[in-house]
Amino acid sequence: MSKQLLLGDEAIAQAALDAGLSGVYAYPGTPSTEITEYIQMAPITSERNIHCRWSVNEKTAMESALGMSFAGKRALVCMKHVGMNVAADCFINAAITGVKGGLIVLAADDPSMHSSQNEQDSRFYGDFSLIPMYEPCNQQEAYDMVYNGFEFSEKIGEPLLVRMVTRLAHSRSGVECKPTKPQNNLSFSEDPRQFILLPGNARKRYKTLLARQEEFIKASEESSYNKYTDGPNKKLGIVACGIGYNYLMENYPEGCEYPVLKIGQYPLPKKQLLQLVESCDEILVLEDGQPFVEKHLKGYLASE
């Protein structure tokens, strides 16, 4: 393994290259632009003939990456949060069709609008599409999530949404890189009708997606990216999502006195959330963006 000093965006790009990427498709927009630029400049890109394209918009980028995935290849599509609105229809359809090769959709959100005309939270798209999501807390986790995420996407047969935020995308940290994997060979679905969303097929595929939600929740409850750490002071329980966990640990370098649930994989790990609620008097939710987890947690408590 080699260690490199990388931006969060560069960690994403290097992980995709190391994981056997065959193509990246994107529309430029801060804070996602550096991912595709890094892949364009990497020597391995020309050596392996990795497709590296700027698309006319985010929807065509999504369509191109999805087509590569249908052929069994690993593909990455990158866009900033406002671009998710452009790609939304194709993104939701991809959740229903499923994928053959690993497909990672990188959504770079810009909380506080450092270089954007509005503020959005892409986790709502992943939730609406009923697919798993990753949200890294630091550069190393961003690398690991993408490196292992292609295999996870292929295992579940669904695209995977990875949410980055500006402060993580544009800060540097040491990253341990893993061995480079070969590209996937061409392969095709045993049932190519899954990729044709005529109503008859779409209804069947959608029922299948709905039936798999408990499986996705179980995967989150067992994920190493979601970690429950107990603490002696039960007056407060803390749920820390993505970079929010990084901020929390900066304030408690010797360990937090309160129980903490770190969240890096969605759907939310309901079992650990309820464990925290039952153990503590009050709950504090740390998340960079809109109150996504807070709203879900209130829904869980209302149903109990």
LINLIN-V320979 format. One record per residue. N is the residue number from 0. RES is the residue in one small letter. PHI is phi as a letter, one per 40 degrees, with the letter a starting at -180 (* if undefined). PSI is psi in degrees with one decimal (none if undefined). Layout:
# LINLIN-V320979
n: [N:N]
res: [RES:RES]
phi: [PHI:PHI]
psi: [PSI:PSI]
This chain:
# LINLIN-V320979
n: [0:1:2:3:4:5:6:7:8:9:10:11:12:13:14:15:16:17:18:19:20:21:22:23:24:25:26:27:28:29:30:31:32:33:34:35:36:37:38:39:40:41:42:43:44:45:46:47:48:49:50:51:52:53:54:55:56:57:58:59:60:61:62:63:64:65:66:67:68:69:70:71:72:73:74:75:76:77:78:79:80:81:82:83:84:85:86:87:88:89:90:91:92:93:94:95:96:97:98:99:100:101:102:103:104:105:106:107:108:109:110:111:112:113:114:115:116:117:118:119:120:121:122:123:124:125:126:127:128:129:130:131:132:133:134:135:136:137:138:139:140:141:142:143:144:145:146:147:148:149:150:151:152:153:154:155:156:157:158:159:160:161:162:163:164:165:166:167:168:169:170:171:172:173:174:175:176:177:178:179:180:181:182:183:184:185:186:187:188:189:190:191:192:193:194:195:196:197:198:199:200:201:202:203:204:205:206:207:208:209:210:211:212:213:214:215:216:217:218:219:220:221:222:223:224:225:226:227:228:229:230:231:232:233:234:235:236:237:238:239:240:241:242:243:244:245:246:247:248:249:250:251:252:253:254:255:256:257:258:259:260:261:262:263:264:265:266:267:268:269:270:271:272:273:274:275:276:277:278:279:280:281:282:283:284:285:286:287:288:289:290:291:292:293:294:295:296:297:298:299:300:301:302:303]
res: [m:s:k:q:l:l:l:g:d:e:a:i:a:q:a:a:l:d:a:g:l:s:g:v:y:a:y:p:g:t:p:s:t:e:i:t:e:y:i:q:m:a:p:i:t:s:e:r:n:i:h:c:r:w:s:v:n:e:k:t:a:m:e:s:a:l:g:m:s:f:a:g:k:r:a:l:v:c:m:k:h:v:g:m:n:v:a:a:d:c:f:i:n:a:a:i:t:g:v:k:g:g:l:i:v:l:a:a:d:d:p:s:m:h:s:s:q:n:e:q:d:s:r:f:y:g:d:f:s:l:i:p:m:y:e:p:c:n:q:q:e:a:y:d:m:v:y:n:g:f:e:f:s:e:k:i:g:e:p:l:l:v:r:m:v:t:r:l:a:h:s:r:s:g:v:e:c:k:p:t:k:p:q:n:n:l:s:f:s:e:d:p:r:q:f:i:l:l:p:g:n:a:r:k:r:y:k:t:l:l:a:r:q:e:e:f:i:k:a:s:e:e:s:s:y:n:k:y:t:d:g:p:n:k:k:l:g:i:v:a:c:g:i:g:y:n:y:l:m:e:n:y:p:e:g:c:e:y:p:v:l:k:i:g:q:y:p:l:p:k:k:q:l:l:q:l:v:e:s:c:d:e:i:l:v:l:e:d:g:q:p:f:v:e:k:h:l:k:g:y:l:a:s:e]
phi: [*:b:b:b:c:b:c:d:c:c:c:c:c:c:c:c:c:c:c:g:c:b:a:b:b:a:b:c:i:c:b:b:d:c:c:c:c:c:c:d:c:c:d:c:c:c:c:b:f:c:c:a:b:c:b:c:a:c:c:c:c:c:c:c:c:c:c:c:c:d:c:g:c:c:b:b:b:b:a:c:c:c:c:c:c:c:c:d:c:c:c:c:c:c:c:c:c:g:b:b:c:c:b:b:b:c:b:b:c:b:d:g:f:c:a:b:c:a:b:b:b:c:c:c:c:c:c:c:c:g:b:c:b:b:a:c:c:a:c:c:c:c:c:c:c:c:d:c:c:c:c:c:d:c:c:c:g:b:c:b:c:b:c:b:b:d:c:c:c:b:b:b:a:c:b:c:c:b:d:c:c:c:c:c:c:c:a:b:c:c:b:c:c:c:c:b:c:c:d:c:c:c:c:c:c:c:c:c:c:c:c:c:c:c:c:c:c:c:c:c:c:b:c:c:c:b:b:c:b:c:a:c:c:c:c:b:b:b:b:b:b:f:c:d:c:c:c:c:c:c:c:b:c:c:h:c:c:b:c:b:b:c:b:b:b:b:d:d:c:d:c:c:c:c:c:c:c:c:c:b:c:b:b:b:b:b:a:c:h:c:c:c:c:d:c:c:c:c:c:c:c:c:c:c]
psi: [144.4:150.1:131.5:152.1:110.6:145.0:159.6:-42.4:-41.3:-34.2:-40.7:-48.0:-45.9:-38.8:-41.8:-42.7:-43.5:-24.8:2.4:37.7:140.8:-21.4:141.8:136.0:135.9:162.4:129.7:141.8:123.6:134.5:32.7:-13.9:-40.1:-21.1:-53.6:-38.2:-40.9:-44.0:-38.2:-38.4:-12.1:133.0:-34.8:-23.6:-46.2:-35.0:-38.3:2.8:46.4:127.8:131.4:97.5:135.9:128.9:162.7:-23.9:176.0:-30.1:-44.8:-31.3:-45.0:-42.2:-41.0:-45.0:-38.6:-40.4:-40.4:-39.2:-37.3:-27.3:10.5:0.4:157.0:128.3:148.9:134.1:131.1:140.6:159.6:175.1:-38.2:-26.0:-20.9:-28.1:-37.2:-38.1:-0.8:-46.6:-46.8:-37.6:-45.9:-39.8:-37.3:-34.2:-33.4:-43.3:-35.8:178.6:165.2:-60.1:157.2:133.5:120.1:127.3:113.2:113.9:116.1:106.3:155.8:70.2:139.2:2.8:56.1:-32.4:36.9:158.9:-12.4:174.1:126.9:167.9:109.8:-11.1:-27.8:-31.5:-42.8:-40.0:-43.5:-34.6:-7.9:34.7:159.2:153.7:151.4:146.6:101.5:153.1:-18.4:179.6:-38.8:-42.1:-34.4:-44.6:-51.2:-40.0:-40.6:-42.7:-44.4:-16.1:-33.1:-42.5:-40.2:-42.2:-42.8:-35.6:-43.9:-12.0:29.8:152.0:156.9:127.1:127.8:121.1:120.5:159.7:160.0:-46.7:-28.9:-38.3:-33.9:21.6:157.3:151.2:160.1:135.3:126.1:116.6:153.2:168.6:147.0:130.2:154.0:159.3:152.7:147.8:159.7:134.9:156.7:157.9:145.3:-20.7:84.0:-13.9:-19.6:-24.1:2.6:103.9:53.6:151.9:-40.3:-42.3:-41.4:-40.5:-41.3:-44.7:-38.7:-39.9:-39.1:-43.2:-43.0:-38.9:-17.9:2.7:-39.2:-35.4:-41.6:-38.6:-42.0:-39.4:-37.7:-40.0:-26.0:0.0:141.4:-15.6:-13.3:115.2:127.3:122.5:119.6:158.3:156.0:-27.2:105.4:9.7:-26.2:136.1:138.8:127.6:119.2:119.2:133.9:-130.9:-18.0:-34.2:-38.5:-46.8:-42.2:-45.6:-26.0:-29.9:-14.2:65.9:-24.4:3.5:140.2:140.8:-17.5:153.7:137.8:132.4:110.4:130.7:122.9:-8.2:137.8:156.9:160.1:140.4:90.3:-38.2:-45.9:-35.0:-46.5:-32.1:-41.7:-43.7:-42.8:-23.6:-21.1:156.2:-41.8:156.7:132.0:127.3:122.8:114.4:139.2:97.8:-145.4:165.5:61.1:-53.5:-39.6:-43.5:-42.5:-40.3:-41.4:-35.4:-40.7:-43.3:-33.6:-26.8:-9.1:none]
